Amino acid sequence: MHREAKSSGAKSARTAASLVSHRARMARRGFVRVEVSVSKDDAGLVRQVAAALSDPARQAGARTLLRQRFAEPPKVSLKALLASAPLDGIDLDRAGDLGRDVDL
């Protein structure tokens, strides 16, 4: 029984070292580990998306498709928004209204 425990401990140490080595190799290649929670029905789909993003032959197409569908539009400043507004035909002149007379 003592021998089994020792064997199991050595096996888990090798497994842990192998996992650390694998993650270090992936980090050197520019990959990061991401954990997400999705429904059981979507797990396969998420795995396929991850596989496409890590496959050099498919990553550009997958990235483009995902960005088109899910990326937020770039933020536009108020100044840029007003500058691009179609103001043709809109009268922006104000009347020379001085307000009302007030007794102080």
C-alpha positions in Angstrom: 0.0 0.0 0.0 2.8 2.4 0.8 4.4 1.5 -2.5 1.2 2.5 -4.4 1.1 5.9 -2.7 4.7 6.6 -3.6 4.1 5.6 -7.2 1.0 7.8 -7.4 2.9 10.7 -5.9 5.7 10.4 -8.5 3.2 10.1 -11.3 1.3 13.2 -10.3 4.6 15.1 -9.9 5.6 14.1 -13.5 2.1 15.1 -14.7 2.4 18.5 -12.9 5.9 19.1 -14.3 4.7 18.2 -17.8 1.8 20.6 -17.5 4.0 23.4 -16.3 6.4 22.7 -19.2 3.5 22.7 -21.7 2.1 26.0 -20.4 5.5 27.7 -20.5 6.0 26.5 -24.1 2.6 28.0 -25.0 3.4 31.3 -23.2 6.6 31.6 -25.2 4.5 31.2 -28.4 2.3 34.1 -27.2 -0.7 32.0 -25.9 -2.5 32.6 -22.7 -4.8 30.3 -20.8 -8.4 31.4 -20.7 -11.2 29.8 -18.7 -14.8 30.5 -19.6 -18.1 29.1 -18.4 -20.6 28.2 -21.1 -23.6 26.0 -21.3 -23.0 22.3 -22.0 -24.5 22.7 -25.5 -22.0 25.5 -26.4 -18.8 23.8 -25.0 -18.0 22.1 -28.3 -18.5 25.3 -30.2 -16.2 27.3 -27.9 -13.6 24.6 -28.3 -13.9 24.8 -32.1 -13.5 28.6 -32.0 -10.4 28.3 -29.8 -9.0 25.7 -32.2 -9.6 27.9 -35.2 -7.9 30.9 -33.4 -4.8 28.8 -32.6 -4.5 27.2 -36.1 -2.2 29.4 -38.3 -4.2 28.4 -41.4 -7.5 29.5 -40.0 -6.7 32.2 -37.4 -6.9 35.2 -39.6 -10.3 34.3 -41.0 -11.7 33.3 -37.6 -10.4 36.5 -36.0 -11.9 38.7 -38.8 -15.2 37.0 -38.5 -15.4 37.3 -34.7 -14.3 40.9 -34.8 -17.0 41.8 -37.4 -19.6 40.2 -35.2 -18.6 40.9 -31.7 -16.1 43.8 -31.5 -17.3 47.1 -30.1 -17.4 50.0 -32.5 -14.5 52.4 -32.0 -15.4 55.2 -29.6 -16.0 58.6 -31.3 -15.5 61.9 -29.5 -18.3 64.4 -29.4 -16.3 66.8 -31.5 -15.8 64.2 -34.2 -19.4 63.2 -34.0 -20.6 66.8 -34.5 -18.1 67.4 -37.2 -19.4 64.5 -39.2 -23.1 65.4 -38.7 -25.1 66.3 -41.8 -26.0 69.9 -41.0 -26.9 71.0 -44.5 -30.2 72.9 -44.6 -30.4 73.3 -40.8 -30.7 76.9 -39.6 -28.3 77.3 -36.7 -28.7 81.1 -36.3 -30.3 82.3 -33.1 -32.6 85.3 -32.8 -31.2 88.3 -31.0 -33.3 87.5 -27.9 -32.1 89.6 -25.0 -34.4 87.8 -22.6 -37.0 89.6 -20.4 -36.9 92.7 -18.3 -36.3 92.0 -14.6 -36.7 94.6 -11.8 -33.8 94.3 -9.3 
